[in-house]
Amino acid sequence: MFLCGDVMLGRGVDQILPHPGDPALREACVRNARTYVELAEAVNGPIPRPVDFSWPWGEALPVLDDLEPDIRLINLETSITRSDAFAPDKGVNYRMNPDNIPCLTALRPDACAVANNHVLDFGRPGLEETLTALTRAGLRAVGAGRDVVEARRPAACPVDGSGRVLVYSFGMASSGIPADWAAAPDRAGVDFLPGPSEAGAADIADRVQEAKRPGDIVIASVHWGSNWGYDVLPGQERFAHRLIDAGVDIVHGHSSHHPRPIEIYRGKAILYGCGDFVDDYEGIRGYEEFRDDLRLMYFASVESGTGVLADLRIVPMQARKIRLEHASGADSRWILALLDRISHPFGTRVDLDRDGVITAYAG
């Protein structure tokens, strides 16, 4: 299974695609999305415009074609809408023109987790347009819906000869999701949890145990935590452990702009934060010590009968010109040292092979 962090195809990314939408922004310092393209060009050189739909994925697509994962899961952190109804009290709003959805289908995701803090950046009409665009493109959205039943419904992804992969997506207030974005019986929204509480974990556990069949693999995709820093709060650790104890096989965490620790708990993978994957952040200054330009592709293989982790490989990439390319040997070693340092307290070690692929294992 392929898993990655935040995919943000709006703003500057949308502007270089074949059908750029309205570039207007209402940020404190930036009022035009093209500014983010110019900032990226100032760092890494000219970006051709328009690019083809596959451009942002760059060298990640051949990696996926080579490894042929059964499931591809992303956190889609962008509204797909033409709306200009900016959500109030939001400092940053992301939207992609629906005509640019071939960029998303170029990756061929099996499920798009959308319980995050940008999917309602253009209100509930923008969410409706997003869900409709994904459905029309043949893509599964999970974690948001037109009512709470739809928002809480897992994506059931069939795997030939191996049952299903069930994906749950939910988001927490710590990632910046407003409480009033929560779906309700008569209101569209996201599957929202105030925090990593025992009650919230018990609710997810009940839903998993009700839906899971023999042979199924369950992924819990959770948008949580701050943007920067490597700390995993005790409540997050307890929450993740509770999900694994209840039958979840992989915890897929995201929200931070860089990777956070990896834990292998009871033989199951917990990715506390997968970092960014595709966005327009190249030219933004600040927090350089976290190396946000380095992006990771996670490939988790599990035993079909038990969900026990058989292999966890990580391919380091780098964002340049709003496009993913393979990280250099030096940068791969940098991210290796980082992952080893922050994951070691959780009993996880990492190695780098001669092809530049990182392997994580309990140790």
N, C-alpha and C positions, 0 to 999 in steps of 0.2 A: 504494500500500500504506500502510495506517495502522499505525504502531508507537507504543507508549508504554512507560513504565517500569513501576514496581511497582504492582500492583493487590492491595491488602490488604483483603479484605472481611470479615476476622474482627474479633474484639474489639469495639470500639465501633461499627463499621459494622454488624456482625451484630446488635447490640442494638437498633438502630432499625428493622430490617427486620421484616416481618410475623411471622416465626417465630424470635425470638431464642433462641439456645441457652443452655446453662449459662454464666453470666457469670463463673464462678470463674477466677481467675488465680493464678499463683504467682510474680509479679514481686516484686522487693525492696521496692518502695514502693506498688504497686497490687495489690489482691486481688480487684477486681471490675471487669469490663469496662465497666460503666455509668459508672464514674468518668471514662473518656475522653470519653463523651458530655457529661458535666457540665463538663469542662474546655473542650470546644469551645463549649458554650453560654455559658460565662463570658466568652468572647472575642467571639462573634458573635451571641448571642441564642438564644432558645428554638428547639429542633428538634422538629417534630411527631413523635409516635410512636403507632402505627407509620407509617412512610413507605411509599410504594409501591416496588416493586422497582426502578424506574428512577431513583429519587431520587438515589443517589450519583453517577450519570453526568451528571445535570443538563443543562446547555446543550451538553455534548459530543455528545449524541445527535443534535440537529438539525444540528450540523456534519458528522457522519458521514453523515446522510441527504442532505445537500446535496452533499457531495463524492463520495459513493458509491464508496469504495475497493474494489478487487477483493479485497483481503486485509486482514484485521484481526488483528493479532498483539499479545498482551499478555504480560507476565511476571506470572503468577498466583502470588502469594507468600502463600498461605493454604491450610491443610489444610481439607478439607471433610469434617467428621467429627463424630460425637457422642461420640467417645472422651474419657475423662478421664485417659488414660495419658500424662501430661506427659513429654516427653523429658527425661531427666536432664541437668543441667549446661547447660540453656538458660535464659538470663535472661528471654526473651520468647517466648511461644507464641501462635500465631494459629490460630483455628479458626472456621469458619462452619458453622452448622447446615445439613445437606444440604437441608432444606426451603426454604432461602433461595436455592437455585441459580437460580431465575428472575431474580434480580438479575444474575447473570453472563450468562445467555442474553439479557437485555435489550440487551446490547452487541453480541451476535451475533459473538463472536470466531471466526475460522477456525482459530486455533491458540492454545493456552495453553502457554507455556514454563513448565515447573515444576521445572527443575533449579536450585533455590535453597535458601536456608538456613532456610526455614520449612515446606517441604512435608512434612517428617517430624517436625514438632513434636509429634506424637502417635504416634510410632513407626511401625513398618511396618504394623500393622493400620490406623492412621490414613491411611497412604499408600494402602493397598488400598481403603479406603472412598472416598478422594478420587478415585482413578482410576475406580472404579465409578460414582461420581456423575457425573463428567464424561462418561463413555461413555453412560450412560443419558440424559443431556441432549443427546446428539448433538454433543458438543464433543471436539475433538482435543487430547489431552495429549501433550507432547513433552518429553523430557529426563529422564523418570523412568519406571520400569516394575517389573513383578514379577520381572524378571531383567535381566541386562545387555543381552541382545539387544533386549528391548522398550525399555529405557531409551535405547539408542543409535539406535533407529529414527527417521528423520526423519518429520515430518508432511508428507504430500504433498497440497497444496491445489490442486485444478484451477482454472484460469482459462479462461473461455470463449474459444476461438480462439487462446490464447497458451500452451499447454502447462501446466506446473505451477509452483507455488512450493514449493520444498522448504525446510522449516524444521528446523534442528538446534538443540538446546538443551543446554547444558552449563554446569556451575558450577565455580568454583574456591575453594580454601581461603581466599583473601583476603577473600571475602564472608561468611565465617563458617560455611561448610558443613563439618561434621565429616568427617574422612576415612572413618569407619566408616559414613557414609551412602551410600557408593559402592555402586552395584549390582554384583552378581557373578553368575556362572552359576547359582548356587543361592540368590541373595539379592536381594530387592527393594531398590531404592534409586534414586539419581540418576546421571546421566552426569557423573562427577566427574573433574576434572583438578587435580592438586596446585598447579599454577601455569602461567603463560604460557610454557612451555618450547618449545624447538624440537621435541622429541619429541612433545609434545601437539599442536602445530600440524601436524606431519607426519601424525599419526594422523587428525585431522579432515580434512586435505587428502586422504588416501587414501580416506576414506569418501565425501567429496564427489565425487571424480573417478570413483568406482565407480558412484554412483547418478545423477549428473547426465546428462540427455539433452539433445540439441539443443533449444533453445527454453526450457529450464527456467531459472528464477531461484532462486538459493540465498541464504537468510538464515541467518546464524550468530548465534544469540541466546545471549549469554554473561553470566552473573552473576559479577561480579568486582569486586575493589577495596574500599576503605574506604567508610564512610558519608559522610564530610565531606571537603571539599577539592577543588580543581580540577586537581591534578597528574595527568598521565598518565605512568605509569612507563615507562622505555625498553623493558622486557620486554613490556608491554602493546602498545606501538606496534609492535614487531617482530612480535609474535604476530598482530595484526590485519592487518599488511601481508602476512604469510605466507599468511593465509587468503584474502585478495584475490588474491594471486598464484596460488593453487591453484584458483580458480574460484568462490569466494564472491562474491556481488554486493552484499550489505549486511551489515555487522557491527552487530548490535543489542545494545549494551552496557547493563547496568543493575546496580544495587545501591546506588549513592550516593543520598542523599535529595534531591538537586538535580541539575540538568543539568551535564554535563562537556563538554569540547570536541567539536567536529565536525570531521572531516577528510574531504576528497574526494581519495582516493588512486587514481591510475590511472583516474580517472573513476568510481570506486565510493565509496559513502557508508560512513563509519565513524562511528557514534554511540557515543562512548566511555562515555557515561552518560546515560540518558534521564530520570533523576530519578524521584520518586514521581508516581503518577497519582491513585489513590484510596486513602485511608486515614483514620485517626482522629487525626492528629497535630496538629490545629489548636491545641489548648490547651497543648501541651508546650513548656516554656520551654527556652531554650538554643539557640545557633547561629542566632539570628535574622538575622545578617548574610547567611546563605545564602538567605533568602527561600524557605523550604520550602513556603510557601503557594502559590507560583506553580508551575503544572504545564503541561506542554507536550504537544501533540498533533503528532506528526511524520507528514507525508504525503510519501512518496518515490515518484516516478514514474521508471521505468527503461525503456530500450528492450528490447523483448521478445527480440530476437535476440542482443543483446550484454550486457545487464545494465548498460549504462552509464547513469549517473544523468542523467535529463533534467530533473528538477525536484525540489527539496526545499523544501517549505513547512512552516512551523511555526505552529500556532495557540496563543497563550498563554491559559491558563485560570488561575483562582484557586479554591482550596478555601475554602468558607464554609458553615458548618452541615453539614459532611460531605457537601458537594454541590459539583459543579463549575459555575462560571459564568465568563463571559468576563472576562478581565483588563481593568482600566481602561487608558486611553491612557498614563497615567504609568507604570503597572506594565509595560506592554508595552515601553515605551521603556527601562525599567530592565533587563528581561531581554535586550532587543536589545543594549544596551551590554555586558552581561555576556558574552553569546555571542560578540560581536565581539572582546572583549578576550581571552578564553580560547582562541578558535579561530584567531585571526590567526596565532599561531606555527605553526599547522598548514597555513597557506596558504588558510584559509577566511574569507570575508567574509559579512556579513549585512546585509540591508536590511529596512525596515518599510514596508509599503504603507499606503494610506489606510484600508483595511479592518482594519488591525491585524494582518495576517498577515506573518510573518517569512519571508524567502526567503534560503537559504544557497547560496553558490556559490563555486567556486574562484576565488581572486583574490589 
